[in-house]
Amino acid sequence: MKITIARFGKNDALQWNEFLGNTKNELFLFHRSYMEYHEDRFVDHSLLIYVEDKLKALFPANESDQQIFSHAGLTFGGLLYNIDLKGNETVAVLKAVVDYYQQYGFVALFYKSIPNIFHKYPCQEDLYALFRNKANLYRRDISSVVALAEPIRFSESKRQSITKCTKASVEVLENQQFDEYWQLLATTLAKFEVKPVHTLAEIQLLKKRFPNQIRLFEARLNNELLAGIVVYDYNKVVHTQYMANAAKGRTMGALDYINATLIGGEFSNRGYYSFGISTEDGGKLLNEGLIQQKEMMGGRAIVHDFYKIDL
């Protein structure tokens, strides 16, 4: 089997994006217009992989300190491939990727797998290939999702919040402008001594590039901002990327009201509604209070797995 690997260059962007659109595990995070919004922070070392001279896979990655990460600036990573890449080829392709990076003196490869609920079609050949290439599972995060075909009923306290907001005539509306919400988000996160991953300028840029995939929903009462949720829309899966409450919104349960509105309305015909991870310290610590809140809204667990291959 002839496998050829080429390092991604700027001139490959069109080919990359066109192939990405046909992969079984496509996410808009892997579009070059998304990956390159923070290109100044990472040294890109992504790959295009050809089998018998035909493009069969992509590998989004960056390099740092003689290590390869797929991808340190993205939620997910790993091989991106279409239905043409079979199991035996996937094993060989990953081995070729390992050999490629080893040849250039890198000492380790870190691989983020994409949970299967995000796949457009069964797509776990890479997990078997990782096993065959002696990858070690070094981190596992627990993430909470709602199966929208059969959502679990919200807890009594969450239902009370929804009733309170309904009686008060709280409105849930989509907003194209992120300025006011981003101030609320930054203020909320500052209490935990953290900042949003994206600056306001970055999220505005990404919203402009991906207007249908990045969306802001707010709860307002008489135009007063109570709470907001930024959603990353992955088609089959809808993910709550950011959530924040104002003090009044917390008292009224405005975030619960937005989630209930989106789960039961806007996104009710999708596959899954994701609340994200509740783990810290590389998966070793479970934030029990955080996961309880998600479980009270019907969230149940999937895992995000991280692998390391010593080169």
KAHU-V617582 format. One record per helix or strand of 2 or more residues. SS is the DSSP state (H for helix, E for strand). FROM is the first residue (numbers start at 1). TO is the last residue. If there is no record, write none. Layout:
ss = {SS	SS}
from = {FROM	FROM}
to = {TO	TO}
//
This chain:
ss = {E	H	H	H	E	E	E	E	E	E	H	E	H	H	E	H	H	E	H	H	E	E	E	H	H	E	E	E	H	E}
from = {3	10	28	32	43	47	54	62	67	79	87	108	116	125	136	148	156	171	179	200	214	224	237	247	254	272	279	285	288	300}
to = {7	20	30	41	44	51	59	64	70	81	103	112	118	132	147	150	167	175	190	209	221	233	245	252	266	277	280	286	295	310}
//
